[in-house]
Amino acid sequence: MVKLILGVAGTIGAGKDAITNYLKDKYSFQIIRVGDLVREEIRLNKLQETRENEEHLSKKRVEEFGVGYWARTLTQKIESSKNSNIAINGVRRPAEATLPKKLFGDKFKLIFVDANTELRFKRLKARKRPGDPKTHSEFKKQEQAEWKIFDFEKTIKLADFTIKNETTLEDLYKQLDELIAKLLK
């Protein structure tokens, strides 16, 4: 039985992975990555895994099956899970927050994580993930495209909690520990 579902939304490079990995390691949360749902379909369609293909396929599924397609796929994964605590990494579209809230009520909470632009770009350069932008200009362009494609501004307004991740991992973990203490009491 599900006790807590934490959706984690955030700007590119803000720390979504750091948050969900910590929740997994310290609190035994199961991680469901929204991006993995898209990448699963990319592999099924024998496409190359690039950010452009992810954005294209994601948009195509929404055009074909409606704005709630990825949210429905996500909630099916949650419903089939045997874990009692789940962290959703990469909530972007408003429906990816509103549908779980509708289905799971107070068991679902949305966290928005953010950091300043320069720090986030520096993190992207350090992680060297395929598809990450190489220049600050590319970074800003990619981020603007995501905000438009995913209607991200509306998603942010749905957040129950906001975390600023601009200092150390220890500070981030402390913020999470305080939040989890409140939510799991």
TAHUVEN-V418127 format. One record per residue. N is the residue number from 0. RES is the residue in one letter. PHI is phi as a letter, one per 20 degrees, with the letter a starting at -180 (NA if undefined). Layout:
# TAHUVEN-V418127
N_RES_PHI / N_RES_PHI
This chain:
# TAHUVEN-V418127
0_M_NA / 1_V_f / 2_K_e / 3_L_b / 4_I_c / 5_L_d / 6_G_e / 7_V_d / 8_A_d / 9_G_a / 10_T_f / 11_I_f / 12_G_m / 13_A_f / 14_G_p / 15_K_g / 16_D_f / 17_A_g / 18_I_f / 19_T_f / 20_N_f / 21_Y_f / 22_L_f / 23_K_f / 24_D_f / 25_K_e / 26_Y_d / 27_S_m / 28_F_f / 29_Q_e / 30_I_d / 31_I_d / 32_R_e / 33_V_g / 34_G_g / 35_D_f / 36_L_f / 37_V_f / 38_R_f / 39_E_g / 40_E_f / 41_I_f / 42_R_f / 43_L_f / 44_N_e / 45_K_l / 46_L_d / 47_Q_f / 48_E_e / 49_T_c / 50_R_f / 51_E_f / 52_N_f / 53_E_f / 54_E_f / 55_H_f / 56_L_f / 57_S_g / 58_K_f / 59_K_f / 60_R_f / 61_V_f / 62_E_f / 63_E_f / 64_F_c / 65_G_n / 66_V_f / 67_G_e / 68_Y_g / 69_W_f / 70_A_f / 71_R_f / 72_T_f / 73_L_f / 74_T_f / 75_Q_f / 76_K_f / 77_I_f / 78_E_f / 79_S_e / 80_S_f / 81_K_d / 82_N_f / 83_S_e / 84_N_c / 85_I_c / 86_A_d / 87_I_d / 88_N_e / 89_G_n / 90_V_f / 91_R_c / 92_R_e / 93_P_g / 94_A_f / 95_E_f / 96_A_d / 97_T_f / 98_L_f / 99_P_g / 100_K_f / 101_K_f / 102_L_f / 103_F_d / 104_G_l / 105_D_f / 106_K_f / 107_F_d / 108_K_c / 109_L_d / 110_I_d / 111_F_d / 112_V_d / 113_D_b / 114_A_b / 115_N_f / 116_T_g / 117_E_f / 118_L_f / 119_R_f / 120_F_f / 121_K_g / 122_R_f / 123_L_f / 124_K_f / 125_A_f / 126_R_f / 127_K_l / 128_R_f / 129_P_g / 130_G_n / 131_D_f / 132_P_f / 133_K_e / 134_T_c / 135_H_f / 136_S_f / 137_E_f / 138_F_g / 139_K_f / 140_K_f / 141_Q_f / 142_E_f / 143_Q_f / 144_A_f / 145_E_f / 146_W_g / 147_K_f / 148_I_g / 149_F_e / 150_D_l / 151_F_f / 152_E_g / 153_K_f / 154_T_f / 155_I_g / 156_K_f / 157_L_e / 158_A_f / 159_D_e / 160_F_b / 161_T_c / 162_I_c / 163_K_e / 164_N_d / 165_E_c / 166_T_c / 167_T_d / 168_L_f / 169_E_g / 170_D_f / 171_L_f / 172_Y_f / 173_K_f / 174_Q_f / 175_L_f / 176_D_g / 177_E_f / 178_L_f / 179_I_f / 180_A_g / 181_K_f / 182_L_f / 183_L_e / 184_K_f
